[in-house]
Amino acid sequence: DQLKMELQQLLQLLLLLLCVSAEVQHDSFRVIGCSDTDGLDMMTLDGEEVWHADFIHETGVDTLPDFVSHPSFSGLYEQSVGQQQLCKNNLKIIRTGLKDIPDPLDPPTSLLYTANIVELGEKNILVCHVSGFYPAPVNVSWTRNGQKVTEGTSINFPFPNQDNTFTQISRLQFVPQLGDIYSCSVEHLALEEPLTRIWDVEVRVPQPGTGPAVFCGVGLIVGLLGVAVGTFFLIRGRES
Ligand SMILES: *[C@@H]1O[C@H](CO)[C@@H](O)[C@H](O)[C@H]1NC(C)=O
């Protein structure tokens, strides 16, 4: 019986291992950083933020969307605070060792696009995707027809990329009206002047589609001809 139980346990373990190895590989990393005035502690999974420490409000922020199950992050913020102390101490030592070599600055690049297909009068979201910059953060400002807009805007926490740069995404909720012009301006330490992208509302009126109809008609005729010829030869073949 002892042997049987052990065998069963072994089998279960093997099955478990098989299941685990059959799973998709995921990519998770955590970034801890600090400066004299700021701190960063963030966990990511497959390129998305999962959790970050908010040192201003002194709490951890679970940023997983509602529809997934949330693991417990209890105690993580407290751990984070300890890590910050360690980081700041290390920073002092490294600075002395490296004789205060300044950090290289990386300027951001930006993209401006809509989240959904543009329909006049239909709610939409403009997305200003800013990436490749160091250090974080950037300041993003929006305009509509040259006027500053703050209502309906939001920006996410700086997302650390694996190459030591950051990504930040700012969004503006808006309703497209013909002729409106929007802009997204990005300020960063490495930029002498703001990086501005312009987006204007233009809706392509779909042309009545003659092309597909003709194509379909010709295709149908050729197809029917093929069937007729095939049938003709089939019958002749039988008769002979
Ligand atoms: C962002 O804006 C704040 C407040 O206006 C300013 O203190 C800071 O220097 C700005 N940061 C950059 C990178 O321009």
The ligand as an SDF file (V2000), in Angstrom:
LIG
                    3D

 14 14  0  0  0  0  0  0  0  0999 V2000
    6.2590   69.0070  -16.1070 C   0  0  0  0  0  0  0  0  0  0  0  0
    5.4480   69.9770  -15.5050 O   0  0  0  0  0  0  0  0  0  0  0  0
    5.8350   70.3460  -14.1880 C   0  0  0  0  0  0  0  0  0  0  0  0
    4.7730   71.2950  -13.6600 C   0  0  0  0  0  0  0  0  0  0  0  0
    4.4390   72.2610  -14.5930 O   0  0  0  0  0  0  0  0  0  0  0  0
    7.2300   70.9720  -14.2240 C   0  0  0  0  0  0  0  0  0  0  0  0
    7.6390   71.2960  -12.9340 O   0  0  0  0  0  0  0  0  0  0  0  0
    8.1950   69.9660  -14.8240 C   0  0  0  0  0  0  0  0  0  0  0  0
    9.4640   70.5240  -14.9700 O   0  0  0  0  0  0  0  0  0  0  0  0
    7.6970   69.4810  -16.1870 C   0  0  0  0  0  0  0  0  0  0  0  0
    8.5380   68.4020  -16.6550 N   0  0  0  0  0  0  0  0  0  0  0  0
    9.1150   68.4140  -17.8580 C   0  0  0  0  0  0  0  0  0  0  0  0
    9.9330   67.2190  -18.1990 C   0  0  0  0  0  0  0  0  0  0  0  0
    8.9780   69.3040  -18.6750 O   0  0  0  0  0  0  0  0  0  0  0  0
  1  2  1  0
  1 10  1  0
  2  3  1  0
  3  4  1  0
  3  6  1  0
  4  5  1  0
  6  7  1  0
  6  8  1  0
  8  9  1  0
  8 10  1  0
 10 11  1  0
 11 12  1  0
 12 13  1  0
 12 14  2  0
M  END
$$$$
